[in-house]
Each structure stands twice: as structure tokens, then as C-alpha cells.
Amino acid sequence: MALGGPADVVLYHPDAAQAEQALAEVTRELAELEAQFSLFLPDSALSRLNRDGRLDAAPAALLALLGEIDSLHAHSGGAFDPTVQPLWQLYAEHFARAGAEPTGPDAGTLAAVRARVGYRHVQRHARTVAFDRADMALTLNGIAQGFITDRVRARLAAAGMPHALVNLGEYAALGPHPDGGPWQIVVPHPVLPWRSVARLPLTDGMAIATSAGAGTPFSGDPAHHHLFDPQSGRSADGWRSVSVVAPSATLADGLSTALAVAPPARTEAILRHYPAAGALALDSAGQVRRFGTLG
């Protein structure tokens, strides 16, 4: 398990002891990064920032990840915004109550929580990260899995692993498949588990991530899910799922989240900032659209 979800690493190597040593190093790397990015560990760097509104001597990995977020936030026109965590808390608490209004939180409550959302209110100076409004909170779940995936892949490369497929919620390839061809990744259908959206080849050095609102619904109504539009405070209602292939899992993860939140009409404009990335999107009618290079 990593950041609350299942994780696996597939290695092909003739020396079992060397492979086991590489996996042990991966386990340590996962533990170190989860201790920084987890929303569930009470003493993680992220949990302390959310609790106190300020984090001094922030770890280097967290600062690096925030740098990646800066770019995605700007190029997506604000669609990628990790400060939506208060919206997640609002919806989770609302739908946990018996007899909850099925349309979601009322307009007044939603407006009050939206006032605590906005990446511009995250201030950084040297190694200090701070919120300039009370009761804000960050979630890194739309990009941290990808960042950790890249770190794990780099760790395996340094250990001399020739063939590996890392899956921490996002896939990243190290080397080709042992048969000499690309790894084959099935993109699942967001609501029909017996179907797939596509099968995509994943070559050495590339990664793929998928975002879909159906992955974390708050109620029986799939319209209420975890992919929030930071402007409206409501769940995004554009693409049913978006898969992104990119040279880094960090970019694939963050960009799939951004495209799943942004209106579908903005997909091509956002992707122009990332010419090495491609996207496969499933629309509300069940049609698949392809953008850019997908291998």
C-alpha cells in the first residue's frame, strides 16, 4: 500500500538477491515519501502544514513537488488546485449524515468553504510554506503518487534493474518488457469493470496515469465525486475519465487530474504546454477522444 492505495512493482532480473535488495530500497523510499505527503499520517509534513497553517524547514521533496504544482496550476488556468481539500472534507461530512440532501451542500455553506480554496493563498519563502488564510488545507493526492512513482523508478534504475513496471496508482516503465516490446497497459472503464477504454503501449521512460470521478464517489449519485472544480466548488462534470501518457509520472498524474477538472473544450489548449504528452479521454456519451502522442 502507498498513500492509501494498492501498489506493485514488477521486476525481471536474473539475480534474485539483487532484485530483493532493490525492492527493499523501494520500500524505504516509499516510507520516506509517505511520511511527507500522506493526509492520513498525523505527523507527516503535509498533515502538520494543514494543522498549523505553516511548515518551517519543509523537506526538499515537498518543495520540489510544489514546484511541479506551480507549473500545472498556471498552465491549466487554475484547474489543478491542491487547496480543494476543504471541499473534500465538506462533501465527505455532508454525505456521511443520515438523510443528507442529495444535491450536496447548500449554497451558503459551499460559498463559505470556497473562500478557503485558492492556490494563490499558499505562500513560500525559502523553506517555509504557509497559508495566508485560516482553515486552508492541501491535498497532494492528484500528483503525489506520480511523484513517488518517478522516485521509485529512479531508485530501480540506479540499482541496475533492466526491466521494471512500477504501479503506485500510476504506471511507469523502466526499460522495455523482457520480450523486447513495450509494456501493455489496459485503461479501465470508469463504471463498467468488464470493459476497457483502450490498451496503450508504454515504452521505456514513459508513464501513464488515469483520473476518473467514478473512482471516489461521495454518494450513489456519480455526479458527486472527488475531482472538484475550484471555481464552482462542485465536482467536475466534463470527461468521464482522462488518461495521460507523459515522460514523467508526476506530469502524467497531475495533468490527468487537471484535464479531468477543466472543461473538455480546454483540453487541447492545456496540452499545447506539454508537447511530449498525449491524452485519451472518455466523454459522457462513451466516445473516446485522443489528443497528442499516445505511443
C-alpha positions as CSV (number, residue, x, y, z in Angstrom):
1,M,0.0,0.0,0.0
2,A,1.2,3.6,-0.8
3,L,-0.7,6.8,0.0
4,G,-3.8,4.7,0.9
5,G,-3.9,2.7,-2.3
6,P,-2.5,-0.6,-3.6
7,A,0.9,-0.6,-5.1
8,D,3.1,-3.1,-7.0
9,V,6.5,-3.2,-8.7
10,V,7.2,-5.9,-11.3
11,L,10.9,-6.7,-11.8
12,Y,12.6,-9.0,-14.3
13,H,16.2,-9.7,-13.2
14,P,18.4,-12.9,-13.2
15,D,19.8,-12.3,-9.7
16,A,17.1,-12.8,-7.1
17,A,19.2,-11.3,-4.3
18,Q,19.9,-8.2,-6.2
19,A,16.2,-7.8,-7.1
20,E,15.2,-8.3,-3.5
21,Q,17.7,-5.6,-2.4
22,A,16.3,-3.2,-5.0
23,L,12.8,-3.8,-3.7
24,A,13.9,-3.2,-0.1
25,E,15.3,0.2,-1.2
26,V,12.0,0.9,-2.9
27,T,10.1,0.1,0.3
28,R,12.3,2.6,2.2
29,E,11.8,5.3,-0.4
30,L,8.0,4.8,-0.2
31,A,8.1,5.1,3.6
32,E,10.2,8.3,3.5
33,L,7.9,10.0,0.9
34,E,4.7,8.9,2.5
35,A,5.9,10.4,5.8
36,Q,5.9,13.7,3.9
37,F,2.9,13.6,1.6
38,S,0.3,11.5,3.5
39,L,-3.0,13.0,4.6
40,F,-3.6,10.1,7.0
41,L,-0.3,10.0,9.0
42,P,-0.8,12.7,11.7
43,D,2.9,13.6,11.8
44,S,3.5,13.8,8.1
45,A,4.8,17.1,6.7
46,L,1.5,17.7,4.9
47,S,-0.6,16.9,8.0
48,R,1.5,19.4,10.0
49,L,1.1,22.1,7.4
50,N,-2.7,21.5,7.3
51,R,-3.0,21.5,11.0
52,D,-0.8,24.5,11.8
53,G,-1.2,26.6,8.6
54,R,2.6,26.8,8.4
55,L,5.5,24.5,7.9
56,D,9.1,25.6,8.5
57,A,12.1,23.7,7.2
58,A,9.9,21.9,4.7
59,P,11.5,18.8,3.3
60,A,13.2,19.1,-0.1
61,A,10.8,16.6,-1.8
62,L,7.7,18.6,-0.7
63,L,9.3,21.8,-2.1
64,A,10.1,20.0,-5.3
65,L,6.6,18.8,-5.7
66,L,5.1,22.2,-5.0
67,G,7.3,23.5,-7.8
68,E,5.7,21.0,-10.2
69,I,2.3,22.1,-9.0
70,D,3.2,25.7,-9.7
71,S,3.5,24.9,-13.4
72,L,0.4,22.7,-13.6
73,H,-1.7,25.3,-11.8
74,A,-0.6,28.0,-14.2
75,H,-0.8,26.1,-17.5
76,S,-4.2,24.6,-16.6
77,G,-5.7,28.0,-15.8
78,G,-6.2,27.0,-12.2
79,A,-7.9,23.7,-12.9
80,F,-5.2,21.9,-11.0
81,D,-5.5,23.3,-7.4
82,P,-4.4,21.2,-4.4
83,T,-6.2,23.6,-2.0
84,V,-9.5,21.9,-2.7
85,Q,-9.1,19.6,0.4
86,P,-11.7,21.7,2.4
87,L,-14.2,20.9,-0.3
88,W,-13.4,17.2,0.0
89,Q,-14.0,17.4,3.8
90,L,-17.2,19.3,3.3
91,Y,-18.7,16.7,0.8
92,A,-17.5,13.8,2.9
93,E,-19.1,15.1,6.0
94,H,-22.3,16.1,4.2
95,F,-23.0,12.7,2.6
96,A,-22.0,10.9,5.8
97,R,-25.0,12.3,7.5
98,A,-28.3,10.4,7.5
99,G,-30.9,12.0,5.2
100,A,-28.3,14.2,3.6
101,E,-29.6,16.5,0.8
102,P,-28.9,14.5,-2.4
103,T,-27.9,17.7,-4.3
104,G,-25.0,18.3,-2.0
105,P,-24.1,21.1,0.4
106,D,-26.3,24.2,0.4
107,A,-25.1,27.3,-1.5
108,G,-24.2,29.3,1.7
109,T,-22.1,26.6,3.2
110,L,-20.4,25.9,-0.1
111,A,-19.5,29.6,-0.6
112,A,-18.0,29.8,2.9
113,V,-15.8,26.8,2.2
114,R,-14.8,28.0,-1.3
115,A,-13.4,31.1,0.4
116,R,-10.7,28.9,1.9
117,V,-9.8,27.5,-1.6
118,G,-7.2,29.0,-3.9
119,Y,-3.6,28.2,-4.6
120,R,-2.6,31.9,-4.6
121,H,-3.1,31.7,-0.8
122,V,-0.2,29.3,-0.5
123,Q,2.9,31.3,0.3
124,R,6.5,30.1,0.1
125,H,9.7,31.7,1.3
126,A,13.0,29.8,1.4
127,R,12.0,26.5,3.1
128,T,8.8,27.8,4.7
129,V,5.3,27.0,3.3
130,A,2.3,28.9,4.8
131,F,-1.3,29.7,4.2
132,D,-2.4,33.3,4.2
133,R,-6.0,32.3,5.1
134,A,-7.3,30.4,8.1
135,D,-8.5,26.8,7.9
136,M,-7.0,26.0,4.5
137,A,-5.7,22.6,3.6
138,L,-3.7,20.9,0.8
139,T,-4.2,17.5,-0.8
140,L,-1.4,16.1,-2.9
141,N,-3.4,13.1,-4.0
142,G,-3.8,14.4,-7.5
143,I,0.0,14.3,-8.1
144,A,1.9,12.7,-5.2
145,Q,1.5,9.1,-6.4
146,G,3.1,10.1,-9.7
147,F,6.0,11.9,-8.0
148,I,6.7,8.9,-5.8
149,T,6.4,6.6,-8.9
150,D,9.2,8.7,-10.5
151,R,11.4,8.4,-7.4
152,V,10.9,4.7,-7.3
153,R,11.7,4.3,-11.0
154,A,14.9,6.3,-10.5
155,R,15.8,4.2,-7.5
156,L,15.4,1.0,-9.6
157,A,17.4,2.4,-12.4
158,A,20.3,3.3,-10.0
159,A,20.1,-0.3,-8.7
160,G,20.7,-1.6,-12.3
161,M,17.3,-3.1,-12.9
162,P,16.9,-3.6,-16.7
163,H,13.1,-4.3,-16.8
164,A,10.6,-2.9,-14.4
165,L,7.0,-1.7,-14.3
166,V,6.1,0.5,-11.4
167,N,2.4,0.8,-10.4
168,L,1.6,3.1,-7.5
169,G,-1.7,4.1,-8.9
170,E,0.2,5.4,-12.0
171,Y,2.3,3.3,-14.2
172,A,5.9,4.0,-15.2
173,A,8.2,1.8,-17.3
174,L,11.9,1.2,-16.8
175,G,13.4,-0.5,-19.9
176,P,11.3,-2.5,-22.3
177,H,9.2,-5.5,-21.5
178,P,11.5,-8.6,-21.4
179,D,10.1,-9.7,-24.7
180,G,11.7,-6.6,-26.3
181,G,8.4,-4.7,-26.9
182,P,6.6,-2.1,-24.9
183,W,4.6,-2.8,-21.8
184,Q,0.9,-3.0,-22.5
185,I,-1.4,-1.1,-20.1
186,V,-5.1,-1.6,-20.1
187,V,-7.1,1.6,-19.4
188,P,-10.1,0.5,-17.3
189,H,-13.6,1.8,-18.0
190,P,-14.6,4.1,-15.1
191,V,-18.0,2.5,-14.5
192,L,-18.1,-0.8,-16.5
193,P,-15.5,-3.1,-14.9
194,W,-15.9,-5.8,-17.6
195,R,-14.9,-3.3,-20.3
196,S,-11.7,-1.3,-21.0
197,V,-11.4,2.0,-22.7
198,A,-8.2,1.1,-24.5
199,R,-4.9,-0.7,-24.4
200,L,-1.9,1.6,-24.6
201,P,1.8,0.7,-25.2
202,L,4.2,2.1,-22.6
203,T,7.8,2.4,-23.6
204,D,11.0,2.9,-21.6
205,G,11.0,6.2,-19.7
206,M,7.3,6.9,-20.2
207,A,4.4,6.9,-17.7
208,I,0.6,6.8,-17.7
209,A,-2.0,8.0,-15.2
210,T,-5.8,7.9,-15.3
211,S,-8.2,10.2,-13.5
212,A,-12.0,9.5,-13.2
213,G,-14.6,10.9,-10.9
214,A,-16.2,7.5,-10.6
215,G,-13.1,6.4,-8.7
216,T,-14.1,8.1,-5.5
217,P,-17.9,9.0,-5.4
218,F,-19.4,10.5,-2.2
219,S,-22.9,9.1,-2.8
220,G,-24.9,6.8,-5.1
221,D,-25.1,9.8,-7.5
222,P,-21.9,9.7,-9.6
223,A,-22.2,13.5,-10.1
224,H,-20.7,13.9,-6.6
225,H,-17.1,12.9,-6.6
226,H,-13.5,13.9,-5.6
227,L,-12.5,15.9,-8.7
228,F,-13.5,19.4,-7.7
229,D,-13.7,22.5,-9.8
230,P,-12.0,25.1,-7.5
231,Q,-14.1,27.9,-9.1
232,S,-17.6,26.4,-8.5
233,G,-16.8,24.2,-5.6
234,R,-18.8,21.4,-7.3
235,S,-17.5,18.2,-8.8
236,A,-16.3,18.5,-12.4
237,D,-18.8,17.3,-15.0
238,G,-16.7,17.1,-18.2
239,W,-14.8,14.0,-19.2
240,R,-15.8,10.7,-17.6
241,S,-12.1,9.7,-17.5
242,V,-8.8,11.0,-18.7
243,S,-5.6,9.1,-19.2
244,V,-2.3,10.9,-19.9
245,V,0.9,9.4,-21.3
246,A,4.0,11.6,-20.5
247,P,7.7,11.3,-19.8
248,S,7.2,11.5,-16.1
249,A,4.6,10.0,-13.8
250,T,4.5,13.3,-12.0
251,L,3.3,15.1,-15.1
252,A,1.0,12.2,-16.2
253,D,-0.7,12.2,-12.8
254,G,-1.1,15.9,-12.4
255,L,-2.1,16.5,-16.0
256,S,-4.7,13.8,-15.9
257,T,-6.2,15.4,-12.8
258,A,-6.1,18.9,-14.4
259,L,-7.8,17.7,-17.7
260,A,-10.4,15.8,-15.7
261,V,-11.3,19.0,-13.9
262,A,-11.0,21.6,-16.7
263,P,-13.9,21.9,-19.3
264,P,-13.3,19.4,-22.2
265,A,-13.1,22.4,-24.6
266,R,-9.8,23.4,-22.9
267,T,-8.1,20.1,-23.3
268,E,-6.1,20.9,-26.5
269,A,-5.1,24.3,-25.2
270,I,-3.7,22.9,-21.9
271,L,-1.9,20.1,-23.8
272,R,-0.1,22.6,-26.0
273,H,2.1,23.4,-23.0
274,Y,3.2,19.8,-22.9
275,P,4.1,18.6,-26.4
276,A,5.7,15.4,-25.2
277,A,2.4,14.3,-23.6
278,G,-0.8,12.8,-25.0
279,A,-4.3,12.2,-23.6
280,L,-7.1,9.7,-24.1
281,A,-10.4,11.0,-22.8
282,L,-13.8,9.3,-22.5
283,D,-16.8,11.6,-22.9
284,S,-20.2,11.5,-21.4
285,A,-21.6,9.7,-24.4
286,G,-19.0,6.9,-24.1
287,Q,-16.9,8.1,-27.0
288,V,-13.1,8.0,-26.8
289,R,-11.1,11.0,-27.9
290,R,-7.3,11.0,-28.5
291,F,-5.0,14.1,-28.2
292,G,-1.3,14.3,-28.9
293,T,1.0,11.3,-28.9
294,L,0.0,8.1,-27.0
295,G,2.8,5.8,-28.1
